[in-house]
Amino acid sequence: MNLPTSLEVKNGHLFCGGADCAALAEKFGTPLYVTDEVHIKENFRRYEAALKKYTPNVQLLYAAKANENPVILQTLAEEGAGADIFSAGELREALDAGISPEKLLFNGSSKTEEDLRTAVKLGIKISVDSVDELRLLDAITKELKKTAKIGFRVNPEIDVPTHPKIATGIKNSKFGIPAEMILDAYREALGMEYINPVGMHCHIGSQILETEPFKIACKVLMDTAAAVTALGVKLEFVDFGGGLGIPYHRKENPDRAPTPEEYAAAVTPVFVEACKNTGISPAFWVEPGRWMVGESTVLLTKVNSVKRVHKTFVNVDAGFNLLIRPAMYDSWHEVMAANKADLPDRELYTVTGPICETGDIIAADRMLPEICAKDIIAVLDAGAYGYAMSSQYNARPRCAEVLVNNGKAELMRRAETYEDMTAAVQIPSWHKKP
Ligand SMILES: *Cc1c(COP(=O)(O)O)cnc(C)c1O
């Protein structure tokens, strides 16, 4: 197995961030998310350095939705990260984590009036996703007599080789404004009293394992940047979104994922050249989510039972309530026996969760060492869109999250209790017992 640098095998056990996963499972209970903090910091520094080699004015806006644990946001804030936020909740999380307001971009195709009002009041830049939204924002800024700095989300209309549910820059996507309508949008914005169009934004999709689509998107955006500059727009930033993939397939036919250095080599020269030709000097913004946190984390889950029928099922205590990606996107996650990490593969197993759904399969038909009840299965690369997309389906409280730093391990979120789960329940009067 081609392990990420957050993981290693020692004395027959899987270690994450220097901590023994089997011991963590014993100490904190399962299911359990375990995150290597050092890995995230190194990722941030590497991504930033790769881009700064080509252009000095770079800002990374971490895509908070990938993993919004406040401790992770704080870790990234300390490294200098901004954030791509999608709701008033994510805005608050980012500010609470210490991310400075100038480094935030409020994204989304369906922001509420309240979202927009909050963003304007706090002076947060907004990526406007439609002309209708622009007009709503115009009304809000007039009412508050406060200027909003905005960019438009451009739909570059390019096909990207990824799962259709996470391709966001294709022609029929719900996101962004098509290139042919974008000049009119900037023109309209320029005429508005309290709207200051200073940016441009795109995000073409997620889990992209080639650099070419990013390069094409960059060309489209920089052509558009030249056109809006001619209209009189003074661009302060061009934001190329996130989307760089990670190698989820690590065993047979491992994925070849581009590095940040390869991404930078493909994209930034297009940006630098276009800036020179147009005579502009906006900052280069990117919004990596998955790449920052995906490989940092394993989900540890205990085997309840092994069932040998038409195939051999390993019934574990984490399902799509905690990691929905396999069920939702047919995603692949490698699995390992954390307490038998150096034993030879023996048998084909299908790892299934405790949820009352046939689709609750974490990993189908995988070769593993001989598995029995109480073994600990580690689900790899669970740091992005894992806990963040979890639910309480089947009345299963969410599990705990542990942060590891050079072998030291502490909770960064305790497991939910039954009481947490039912805290918002209200009893209608006619159901109240006298
Ligand atoms: C989801 C999202 C990202 C992050 O995507 P990754 O594939 O996790 O890097 C960045 N920007 C926007 C607008 C997004 O919606």
Ligand as a Chemical Component Dictionary entry (heavy atoms), coordinates in Angstrom:
data_LIG
# 
_chem_comp.id                   LIG 
_chem_comp.type                 NON-POLYMER 
_chem_comp.pdbx_formal_charge   0 
_chem_comp.three_letter_code    LIG 
# 
loop_
_chem_comp_atom.comp_id 
_chem_comp_atom.atom_id 
_chem_comp_atom.alt_atom_id 
_chem_comp_atom.type_symbol 
_chem_comp_atom.charge 
_chem_comp_atom.model_Cartn_x 
_chem_comp_atom.model_Cartn_y 
_chem_comp_atom.model_Cartn_z 
_chem_comp_atom.pdbx_ordinal 
LIG C1 C1 C 0 -15.963 22.631 -2.625 1  
LIG C2 C2 C 0 -15.326 23.871 -3.103 2  
LIG C3 C3 C 0 -13.942 24.032 -3.022 3  
LIG C4 C4 C 0 -13.009 22.949 -2.541 4  
LIG O1 O1 O 0 -12.968 21.878 -3.408 5  
LIG P1 P1 P 0 -11.882 20.716 -3.168 6  
LIG O2 O2 O 0 -12.126 19.771 -4.259 7  
LIG O3 O3 O 0 -12.169 20.152 -1.840 8  
LIG O4 O4 O 0 -10.540 21.343 -3.232 9  
LIG C5 C5 C 0 -13.415 25.252 -3.389 10 
LIG N1 N1 N 0 -14.203 26.253 -3.850 11 
LIG C6 C6 C 0 -15.539 26.123 -3.958 12 
LIG C7 C7 C 0 -16.330 27.270 -4.451 13 
LIG C8 C8 C 0 -16.142 24.928 -3.599 14 
LIG O5 O5 O 0 -17.447 24.786 -3.742 15 
# 
loop_
_chem_comp_bond.comp_id 
_chem_comp_bond.atom_id_1 
_chem_comp_bond.atom_id_2 
_chem_comp_bond.value_order 
_chem_comp_bond.pdbx_ordinal 
LIG C1 C2 SING 1  
LIG C2 C3 SING 2  
LIG C2 C8 DOUB 3  
LIG C3 C4 SING 4  
LIG C3 C5 DOUB 5  
LIG C4 O1 SING 6  
LIG O1 P1 SING 7  
LIG P1 O2 DOUB 8  
LIG P1 O3 SING 9  
LIG P1 O4 SING 10 
LIG C5 N1 SING 11 
LIG N1 C6 DOUB 12 
LIG C6 C7 SING 13 
LIG C6 C8 SING 14 
LIG C8 O5 SING 15 
# 
